[in-house]
Amino acid sequence: MYADKVRKGWDLALKLRGEGDLNNSASRMYYAVFQAVLAYAIQKEGFDREKARRDKDNVHSLMKRVVEQNVKNSRQARDAYEDLRELRNRADYDPDDVVKSDLEASFVYSVEGIKDFFLKKATK
């Protein structure tokens, strides 16, 4: 269910990045990674989306904790996830735009690794 959504979102993020639409690229990139983490949390940790909605939990903060708990040995991965989340916030809510240097290839590669890690674990 989530795997196709993640892949389509990621492919769109890369396409938008290539076209120079960096705000929408950052937003789609974040949500592709977020969906991979969410898929893992549902499949492997028993995360209940309905309960989170009822309790008015911030699902984004909860998924950040999932990342932190599962990549404890990689500060780079934890930082990259948080940086991507901040870029999504800037892209979607701030007057400042995401700029080319924010989405350099090395950063994109790092967050792609997070996406792939969680998607692989979710689908095992």
Contacts in CASP RR format, 6 or more apart in sequence:
PFRMAT RR
TARGET T0000
AUTHOR 0000-0000-0000
METHOD contacts of the structure
MODEL  1
MYADKVRKGWDLALKLRGEGDLNNSASRMYYAVFQAVLAYAIQKEGFDRE
KARRDKDNVHSLMKRVVEQNVKNSRQARDAYEDLRELRNRADYDPDDVVK
SDLEASFVYSVEGIKDFFLKKATK
1 39 0 8 1.000
2 35 0 8 1.000
2 36 0 8 1.000
2 38 0 8 1.000
2 39 0 8 1.000
2 42 0 8 1.000
2 119 0 8 1.000
2 122 0 8 1.000
3 39 0 8 1.000
3 119 0 8 1.000
3 122 0 8 1.000
3 123 0 8 1.000
5 35 0 8 1.000
6 32 0 8 1.000
6 35 0 8 1.000
6 36 0 8 1.000
6 39 0 8 1.000
6 115 0 8 1.000
6 119 0 8 1.000
7 32 0 8 1.000
9 28 0 8 1.000
9 31 0 8 1.000
9 32 0 8 1.000
9 35 0 8 1.000
10 28 0 8 1.000
10 29 0 8 1.000
10 32 0 8 1.000
10 112 0 8 1.000
10 115 0 8 1.000
12 28 0 8 1.000
13 25 0 8 1.000
13 26 0 8 1.000
13 28 0 8 1.000
13 29 0 8 1.000
13 32 0 8 1.000
14 25 0 8 1.000
14 108 0 8 1.000
16 22 0 8 1.000
16 24 0 8 1.000
16 25 0 8 1.000
16 28 0 8 1.000
17 25 0 8 1.000
17 29 0 8 1.000
17 103 0 8 1.000
17 108 0 8 1.000
18 25 0 8 1.000
20 100 0 8 1.000
22 91 0 8 1.000
22 97 0 8 1.000
22 98 0 8 1.000
22 99 0 8 1.000
22 100 0 8 1.000
22 102 0 8 1.000
22 103 0 8 1.000
23 90 0 8 1.000
23 91 0 8 1.000
23 92 0 8 1.000
23 97 0 8 1.000
23 98 0 8 1.000
24 91 0 8 1.000
25 98 0 8 1.000
25 103 0 8 1.000
26 84 0 8 1.000
26 87 0 8 1.000
26 88 0 8 1.000
26 90 0 8 1.000
26 91 0 8 1.000
26 98 0 8 1.000
26 102 0 8 1.000
26 103 0 8 1.000
27 88 0 8 1.000
27 91 0 8 1.000
27 92 0 8 1.000
29 84 0 8 1.000
29 87 0 8 1.000
29 88 0 8 1.000
29 103 0 8 1.000
29 108 0 8 1.000
29 111 0 8 1.000
30 84 0 8 1.000
30 85 0 8 1.000
30 87 0 8 1.000
30 88 0 8 1.000
31 88 0 8 1.000
32 115 0 8 1.000
33 81 0 8 1.000
33 84 0 8 1.000
33 111 0 8 1.000
33 114 0 8 1.000
33 115 0 8 1.000
33 118 0 8 1.000
34 60 0 8 1.000
34 63 0 8 1.000
36 114 0 8 1.000
36 115 0 8 1.000
36 116 0 8 1.000
36 118 0 8 1.000
36 119 0 8 1.000
36 122 0 8 1.000
37 63 0 8 1.000
37 66 0 8 1.000
37 67 0 8 1.000
37 114 0 8 1.000
37 118 0 8 1.000
38 47 0 8 1.000
38 49 0 8 1.000
38 59 0 8 1.000
38 63 0 8 1.000
39 118 0 8 1.000
39 119 0 8 1.000
39 122 0 8 1.000
39 123 0 8 1.000
40 66 0 8 1.000
40 70 0 8 1.000
40 118 0 8 1.000
40 119 0 8 1.000
40 121 0 8 1.000
40 122 0 8 1.000
41 47 0 8 1.000
41 62 0 8 1.000
41 63 0 8 1.000
41 66 0 8 1.000
42 49 0 8 1.000
42 122 0 8 1.000
43 122 0 8 1.000
43 123 0 8 1.000
44 121 0 8 1.000
44 122 0 8 1.000
45 66 0 8 1.000
47 62 0 8 1.000
47 66 0 8 1.000
49 59 0 8 1.000
52 59 0 8 1.000
52 62 0 8 1.000
60 85 0 8 1.000
64 81 0 8 1.000
64 82 0 8 1.000
64 85 0 8 1.000
67 77 0 8 1.000
67 78 0 8 1.000
67 81 0 8 1.000
67 114 0 8 1.000
67 118 0 8 1.000
68 78 0 8 1.000
70 117 0 8 1.000
70 118 0 8 1.000
70 121 0 8 1.000
71 77 0 8 1.000
71 78 0 8 1.000
71 81 0 8 1.000
71 114 0 8 1.000
71 117 0 8 1.000
76 110 0 8 1.000
77 110 0 8 1.000
77 113 0 8 1.000
77 114 0 8 1.000
77 117 0 8 1.000
80 107 0 8 1.000
80 110 0 8 1.000
80 111 0 8 1.000
80 114 0 8 1.000
81 111 0 8 1.000
81 114 0 8 1.000
83 107 0 8 1.000
84 111 0 8 1.000
87 98 0 8 1.000
87 102 0 8 1.000
87 103 0 8 1.000
90 96 0 8 1.000
90 97 0 8 1.000
90 98 0 8 1.000
91 97 0 8 1.000
91 98 0 8 1.000
END
